[in-house]
Amino acid sequence: MYAILDIETTGGQYNEEGITEIAIYKFDGHEIVDQFISLVNPEIPIQPFVVKLTGINNAMLVSAPKFHEVAKRIVEITKDCVIVAHNTVFDYRILRTEFRRLGYDFQAKTLCTVELAKILIPEQPSYSLGKLVRALGIPMTDRHRAEGDALATVKLFKMLLDKDLGKVIVRDNIKTEIIKGIAPKLFHIIESLPNKTGVYYIHKENGNIIFIGKSRNIKKRVNQHFTGITKSALKIQQEVFTVTYEETGSELVALLKETEEIKINRPIYNRMSPKSHFPVAIYSETDTNGYLNLKLQKADGRKKEITAYTSLQEGKNILFRISSHYNLCQKLTGLYETKAECFQHKINECDGACIGKISPEEYNKRVQDFITKSSFENQSMVIVDKGRTISERSAVLIENGVYKGYAFYDLNYQISNIQILKTLITPMPNNRNTRNIIQGYLRKNKVMKIVKF
């Protein structure tokens, strides 16, 4: 649990400042579960430059509660939480100073979104809150007021959690919970999970991830782990301490995240399970008569594949549909072995490429249409699909045939500039596996839209 806060002060000499406004959002890693926002009477004058910056003046604070009147609420909402702020050194120092004046030693673990952003979103021209959220397309209102700045920090932190593919932030938070002695039973874990699409992470007591999975229904899938009787399921049940998750809305994003995060984190029980791979692929080659033949073969990294499949049977089934859709000859696609004409020609469903009745140029154009549609080579597009909320969309970016990564963006901030989208993107490696995941998903599923540029 996180307490994401922002504090406005009177200004003045170091450790003599007073709080004029405080906003705290209690955040469980997915949504805000509690909040506290209040003006505070600092009992000392506000510096003129601060009045100009924040718009908060002395008259506004005359009837506001003094710090000792809100201190109990601050302790309650931050209890067992990691304090998160943009430049935590400042906000945490001010908070501790105010509590120290009351004779109370306020202590908490802290995280700074400035430091996290420098690691997870490098090479930004500025890490000030206003400029950073503007560059990332995060909506912001009431700049230099505690509520507006704290809410922007919540949205920034949510993005940073998503970009933390190694799950360092989450693992450290679990270690904090262990110190506090939190050890939920299996049914308590299941009850805390959503019936939504996303990626889930099963942790052991030291915070390490022992299994990563994806599902369109996280709660249902984790329940299957906890009620399964396989060797790996029984070991997971014995070792699990907690389960964390990230909603994606889009199943495609969940598939891509799962694949990459398994590689990064190398969970022990993912290594025990069958590998997710594409052992069969379609290749094209020109025969002695000049016709482009499609061949379904065992995947060979030395050859340029068009698209790949999880099994030979899946590949055959789809190749039959491809042959029908593009009016291709089953002999030239390897689906019907014969030295003469193919069976489809006998029943007038093939126009005779198998026996030279149409020219290679005419036939090869149809094959090339399939190759162009199925391959990302030289294509640039954004695959837009559902996001984590009704007001959000997911975007998967492919540029010049290369998968770049994914992002989430608010509908109120329409993506029309590819450079802005690149800033939002969580970078991901482009490899055979990710390309085939995207191709396979688009074959079987509808997405909201595909924008080519």
C-alpha positions, 0 to 999 in steps of 0.5 A, a space after each residue: 500500500 502506498 500513500 502518495 502525497 504532496 505538501 504546499 508550505 509557507 516558504 522561509 528558512 530551512 526547517 522553519 517552514 509550515 504546511 499550508 496544504 496537504 493532499 494524500 491519496 492511499 493507493 493500492 497499486 491499482 486504484 485510490 482507496 482513500 484520500 485526505 485533502 485539507 488546507 492547514 493553518 501554519 500559524 506563520 505568514 506565507 512568503 509573498 513568492 509562495 502566494 504568487 506561485 500557489 494562490 494560497 494566501 494568509 486570509 484563506 488559512 485563518 479558519 483552516 485546521 491547525 496541523 495538530 488537528 489533522 495529525 491523527 488523520 495523517 497518521 491513520 491514512 499513512 499507516 503501513 504505507 510507503 510514502 510516495 512523492 515527487 521529490 520525497 526528500 522535501 515532503 517527507 522532511 516537512 512532514 517529519 518536522 511538523 510531527 516533531 514539533 508535536 513531540 511525535 517521531 513520524 517514520 515511514 519507508 519512502 519512494 521518490 518518483 523523481 528518482 524512479 522516473 530517472 531510472 525507468 523513463 531516462 533521457 527526459 529533458 526535465 523531471 519537474 512534475 509539471 514538465 514531466 507529466 506534460 511530456 507523458 500525456 498525463 492530464 493535470 489540473 491545479 498545478 502547485 496546489 496539493 490536490 492537483 500535484 498529488 493526483 498527477 503523482 498518482 498517475 505518474 507512479 501508476 505509469 512507473 509501476 507499469 514500466 518496472 518490468 523487473 518488479 523491483 518496486 513491488 518486491 520491495 513493498 512485499 518485503 515491507 509487508 513481511 516485516 509487519 507480519 502480513 501473511 494472508 491465507 490462500 482464500 484471502 489472496 483470491 478474494 483480493 484479486 479482480 475478475 479482469 484481464 491482466 498479468 499476475 505475479 505469485 510471490 514467495 515470502 522473500 518477495 521473489 516471484 515464483 510464477 508469472 501468468 496472464 489471464 482474461 480472468 485473473 481471479 479464476 486463473 489464480 484459483 486454478 493454481 490454488 486448487 490444482 493437483 499437479 506437481 507445480 501447482 502443489 509447490 506453488 500452494 506451499 510456497 505462495 506468500 502473496 499475489 500481485 497483479 497488473 490489469 491491462 484491459 487488452 489481452 494482447 498487452 497481457 501476452 506481451 508483458 507476460 512473455 517479456 517479464 518471464 524472461 526478465 524475472 525467470 520465475 522457477 515454476 515458469 521454467 518447469 512449465 512448457 515453453 511458449 514458442 512457435 515451432 512451425 512457420 510458413 516460408 516462401 520459395 520460388 519453384 523452377 517454374 517461377 511460382 511462389 510456393 508457401 511451405 509449412 515447415 519446422 521453424 528455422 531461425 536462419 530463414 525468413 519466416 512469414 508467420 508462425 504457429 504453436 503447432 503443426 495442426 494449427 498451421 495446417 488449419 490456417 494454411 487451408 483457410 489462407 489457400 481458400 481466401 487468397 485462391 491459392 493452389 493446395 499443391 503449391 502450398 504443400 497441402 496436397 501432394 501430387 505430381 499432376 493437378 491438385 484435387 481443388 482443380 478437379 472440382 473447379 476450385 483452383 484456377 490451375 497454377 499447379 499445371 501452368 494454366 495461369 502465369 506465375 505473375 498472376 499467381 504470385 501477386 495473390 501470394 504476395 498479397 498474403 505475405 504483405 498482409 501477414 508480415 510487419 515488414 516495413 509497416 508502421 502501425 498502432 494497434 489500439 485496443 481496450 485499456 484498464 478503464 472505460 476512459 483509457 485505451 492501450 496502444 501497441 506500437 510497430 514502426 518499420 516492421 519493428 515492435 517498439 512496446 506498448 502504452 496506455 493513454 487517457 481518452 481525454 488526451 488523444 494520441 495524434 503525434 507519434 513522437 508523443 506516443 513514443 514517450 509514453 511507450 514502455 519499451 519492449 524488445 523486438 524478437 521472433 516471439 513477440 512478432 508471432 504473438 502479435 500476428 497470432 493475436 490479430 489472426 484470432 481476435 478483433 481489436 478496436 482499430 489499427 492506425 497505420 502511419 
